[in-house]
Structures are given as structure tokens and as C-alpha cells.
């Protein structure tokens, strides 16, 4: 399959590993931002194959993981107490709120549905005019165009019983928040290729200049990741700080202009709370005033109190790259995918879940 099998070739993997070993002369700490990249690094055994001088840490690149507890609680409340048809992607249903998950609410009789597109939810609302339909719109910039389009489509069709519960978070402000943390020791980043496929690369130049760190836009296959790591290590060894694009077969500097137009038509940038990290200024999308009728927060005006995170969970430290999942005392003991203390263990993109499911990595790293 073009653009897939050739990026999994063992020969190329070996070549890039050899080149990384020849290049690195000291310890460097590099963060991959995206949870999809984390899973690829873990399941393909790349973390164990890299030389010890290259330390990969895992960032806040799982939008499901950073969705605040009270927002999950609000979705559960809407489904159970307000009788809405609550729709979302599959990952979000399994993430626990302060008391229960959407999946548990569904088991208790709430009308909770897994959909593959928010446009399906608009169709559902049109077909059920007597019911309110809410789509739990979670994601990075990659899912924002479809969620924005659903609102635009609902308005165009005159569908009044549709709304979204937005929890969109943006990558560049998260990188800045990680770098501004006093405990951070990150020296380079692998940026998420799918995000840059939508947004382009221009937003990363100010970060490179401000923090004097290399950022390499990288894909998700083993060869993608190793090439991105090599490009980052070369910069670090040379004392350079540039933005480079390893994922040039997909990512263009300007991004997807049509998708960006759709996003800017429906959304505006504002502050957003990140679970385990706190509020990051200018890090989220909110519906513009002309589309507020489709904002479930406003339509239902539900006041859900702030919920406390488990004191035993170190998800915040994991999401900021300060700790690795297996360094948590509860990892694999009090915290498992079937009984998670935090979202990084239950989400399919979460770093803790990756370490748990591919446990051989842990035994070899420990």
C-alpha cells in the first residue's frame, strides 16, 4: 500500500537506527506530541531500539485524555437527566467522569451513541425533531473541520435540535505550556503530522524562535518516527533550532486552506482547560457568537461543579512529559484499562494505555 508499507520496512528502520547511533554524542530529551505517535513508538518497540542517549517522553497529545472531568460529567448529565441523544466518537464513551463514564450511563438506559462523524448526528437530529441531539465534539485541530461543518450544516438545514459540546484543544499553545513548566527538560519536539496537515506549519516558527528548540513535523509509521528523531538529533547536536517537515508527503506549509476556512467560520480561539494541566490561554476553539445557538453549554445552561482528580493519579505529570506511565505507583495495579484512575489509561491514544497493552516495553525499560 503506497505511503504505508514502505514506511514499515525493517531495512530502513535499521538504517535510521544506525544513523541515530552514529550521530548522537550526549543525552537528549525529545517529546512526541501526539498520542498516535506514542502508540507507534511503543507497539513497534522503537523506544527499546533507540540508543540510551535519546530519551523520548510523551506529551499531552491525546485530546480525550485532556478533556476535563466536569465536561464529561456534563455530557453524562445531559444524557441521563435531560434526556438528550448524546453522540460522540468511541474513545470518549469509555473515559470516566467523576462518578461514571458515558458508557456506564448508556448501560443504565441513557441514549448514548457512537458515531463516526458529527454529520451523522445532524442527520439524526433531523430525523428525530422531538429530541435534542448533542455531539460531544472532542479533538485537536484535525477533527475541528468536521465539527464546524456540522454546525454550519445544521444552520443551513434549519435543524434547531442539534448542538455540540465542544472540547477542542490546540497543539501549539500546549507546546508552549510544556516549555513554560519549571520542571520541563524538553529539548526538541516531534510535532503531530495530522494536525499540521490541516493547519500547516506557520504556527510553529514563533515557538522555535522563542524557546530555541527544534521542531520536526513527523508522521506515524516507524520510518517516519525514526527519520523525525534523526532530524531532531542532528539539529540538537549542531546547536540548531529549526522547523523541519519530515511528513512532506502529506503536510504543506499552508495546510488545508478549505478546512481552515471552515474552522474559522464556525470557531474562534479562546482559553481552554486541559485535564491534568490546567487552563492554557488561547488553546481551544469556541463557537462564534453567530453559532452560539448550537453550543450545548449555552443551550442547556447546566452548572456542573468542578470535580477533583484522583490523588493517586499522576496523569498531569505524564501529560507534561515529566514522568513516564510505568513510573506511577498505581500503574497496572490500582490503575488498569478496566479500572482507570485517569484518562491516559483508558483512551486508545493515552500513553498509560500504550504502556499497559504493550507491557513487554515496560519490562525491558524498567
N, C-alpha and C positions, 0 to 999 in steps of 0.2 A: 504494500500500500504506500503510495507516494507520500513523502513527508512524515512517515511513521516508522516503518521497518528499518529504513536506512539510519534512523537516529537511535536504533537499539543494537547496532552491530557490535559484537564483542571486540572485534579487532580495533574499531575506532575508540571504544571505551578504553582499551589497554593503551592505545597511543596517547590519548589525552591524560591518562593517569601517569604515564611515564614522563610526559612533558611537564605536568604539575610537579612531580618529584624533582625533576631537574631544575625547575625554576625557583621553588621555594627555598629560602635560606633561614627563615625565622618564623615564629608563630604569628598567624594572622587569624582574626575572628571575623567571619563573614555571616551575614544574616540573609537567608532567603525569606522573602516577604510572604509568599503565597503558600497556603496550606496544601495546595496541589503539588507544589514543588517539594514540600516537606515529605509528603507521602511517597513521591517518586524517589527521593533520596534514601528513604528508609527501606521501602519494599524492594528496591533494586540493590540494596547492600552497599550503596555508594559511600555512606558515612564510614563504613569499615574499611573500604578500599583506599580512601584518601590518606595521604601521609599525615602523621600526627600534628605536623605544624599547621595544617589547615583545619581550623575549628569552625564547624558550621553550627549556627544557632538558629532557632526557629522563631519567626516573628508573628505579628498579630494578623496574619493573612488568612483568617477564617472568619468571614462575616457572621456566620451562625454563632461562632464562639464568642464574639464580642457584642452580641445582641443583649441588652440589659435585661436583668431578671424581671423588672417591673413591666417591661414591654411584653415579655412572654406571658406574665400574669394578666396583662390587659387583654391579650388575644384569647386566653383561656376564659376570662370573664365574659368577653363578648360572645364566645361560642356557647357557654353554659347559661349565663344569666340574661343575655339579651337575645338569644335565640337566632343569631346570625348564622349564615353558612360561611364558615371560616375556611379559607383555602390558603395553601402555601406549597412550597417545594417540600419534598420528603424529609430532608435533613432537619428542617425546623420543627417538625412534629415531635421528634424524639428528645429534643433538648428540654431539660427540666426547668420549670419556673421555681418559685419559692416553695410551692406546695405540690404541683403536678405539671405534667407536660401536656401538650395538645393531644398527643396520642392517648394519654390516660383519660383526658376529657372526652375523646371520641369513644373510648371503651365504656364510658359512663353514660353515653347516649347523645352527646353533642354532635352536631352536624359538621364534622371536620373532614376536609377532603384534600387529597394530594393531587396537585395539578402540575403539568409540565410547562405551562405558560400562563401569565396573567390574562392574556386574551381569551383563554378558556373561561376564566372567571367572569369576564364581561358577557360572554355568551350565556353563561349560567344565570347571570343576573337578568338578562333579557328574557330568558325562558321561565324565570320564576319572579314575576313582578311583585308578588306579595311578600317576598323575603328579601332581607338585606344580605348582600354578599360582600364579604371583606376579604381582600387578598393581603396576606402578610408579606409585604414587599421587602425582603431581606437581600442584601448583596452589596458587592463593590460596584464600581463603575460598569462592570460587564453586564449586569442584569438591569441596570438603570434604564436603558433604551426601551426594553420591553415593558417595564412597569410604567414608564412615562407614556408610552404609546397606548397602554390600556386605558389610562385616564383620558387621553385625547380622544380615543375611540368611543369611550362611554359618553363623553360630552357630545360627540358628533352624532351618535345614535339616539341621544336623548334618554339614556339609561340612568335613572336617578337613584336606583337602589344598589349602586356599586360604589365601593370606596377601597382605598388601600391603607394599610397600617405601615407607614414607611419606616424602614430602619436601614437606610443606605449609608454606607461609610466609604470614605475616600482614602486612597493609599498614600499620596504624598504627605498630607498632614500627619499621618500615623508614623511615617519615617522620621519626620521632624520631632514628634513627641518621643520616639525611642531615643533619638540622638540627644535630646534635651534632658533625658533622665540622668541624674547624677551617678547612677550605678551602671550606666551603659558603657560597654567597651567595644562597641561595634566599629569595625574599620572599613567595611565595604558592604555593599548590598547587591543581591540579585533581585531585580525588580520583576514584577509579575507580567509575563508576556501577554496574557489575555486582557488585562486591564489596559495595557499600552496599545493593544490592537484597536481598542475603542477610543482612548483619549490621546494617543500619540505620546511623544517623549518630551515635549517642551516644558512640562511642569517640573521636570527633574533637574534641569540645569541650575536653577537657583539653589537647590539643595546641595548639589555637588560643589558649588562655589562657596556657599555659606559654611559648610562643615568640612570642606576639602576631603571628600571621600569619593572613591569610585563607585559608580552605579552601573551595573550591566543588566540590560533588559534581556531576560532569558526565557526559553521555552521550558518544557516539562519532561521531555524524554531524557534518558541517561546521557546521551551525547550532548544534547542541549545544555544540560546542567554542568557537565564536566567542562565543556567549552566555555561556559559562562564563568565558572570558577577559575579556570586558567586565565581568562582575560582579566578577571579581578585581581588575581595574584600577581600577574605581570605588572599591573598598574601599581599595586602596593609595593612591590619590590623596587620599582623605579621611582617611588615617591610621587607618582602621578595621581591626579584626581579628574577623571573624565566620565562623561556619559557615553556608553557604548551600547550598541544594539546587536546582540547575538541572534535575536529572533527576527532577523530582517526578512525572512521569507513570509512573515505574517505582519509584522509591525512596520508601519510607515511613520515618519516623524510627525505628520499632521493628524494621524489616527484616522478614524472613520468619521468623515465630516457630516454625513447624513445622520448618523447615530448621535453625534454631539449636538446637532440642531434639535433633535427630538428631546434630548435631555434638557437642554437649556430652555426649550419651550414650556416644559411642564415643571421643572425643578429650579430651585435656587439654592445656593450654598449657605449653610448655617452651622452652628455648633452642634456636636453630636456626642452623646455619652457612649463610651466603649466599656463593655463589661471587663472588669479586671484592671482597667487602666484609668478610667475617669473621663471627664469631659475634655475633648480636644477641640479647640476653636477651629471653625471653618472646615470641619471634617465630615460633614454629612449633607445629604440632599433633603430639602423640604419642598413640599408642593408650593408653587407660586400662589399669590392671593386669588387669581382668577380661577384656580382649580381647587380651592380650599373646600368646596362642597363635596369633593371626593377624598377628603382627608378623614379617615376614621377617628383620629384623635379629636377633631373638631365636631364631626357629625354626632358622635356618641358622648362626648364630654365626660369621660369616665376618669375619676381620680383614683389611681391605684397607688397606694403608699410604697415608698422605697423598701425593697427587701434586702436583708443582709446576706452577703455571700457566706458560704461555709468557712469557718475559721481554719479548718483543716486543709483547705484547698489553696494551692499556690498558683492558680491559673494566671493571675496577673503577672507573676514573675516569669512564667513560661511564655506568655504572650509578648513580653518585652525582651525576651531573649536573655534574661539574667539567669534563669535556671532551665535545666532540661527536664522533660517529663519524669524520667526514672530517678531524678533527684528528690522527688516529692516522697515523703514518708508514707503517704497513703496510696501511692501508685501500685495498682494491681492487688491491693489489699482492701482498704476501705473504699477505693475508687476504681470501678471497672465499668465497661460499657453498659452492662446491665444494671449497675447501681452507681451512676456517676456523681461525683461531688461537684464537678464543674463541666461546662460545655466542651472544653477541648478533649474530653474523654468520650463524649457521645457523638459529636459531629464527625462525619466521614472525612472532613478536612482537618480535624483537630490533631495537633501534634501528639497529645497523650494517647489518642486512639491509634494513631500510626505506630507508636512505640509498643502499645499493648498487642495489637494484631500481628505485628512482625517482631515477636518477643526475642527472636534469635539475636536481633540487633542489640538488645539490652544486655544479654548475657555476654556478648563479645565486647561491649563498651564498658561494662561495669568493672 
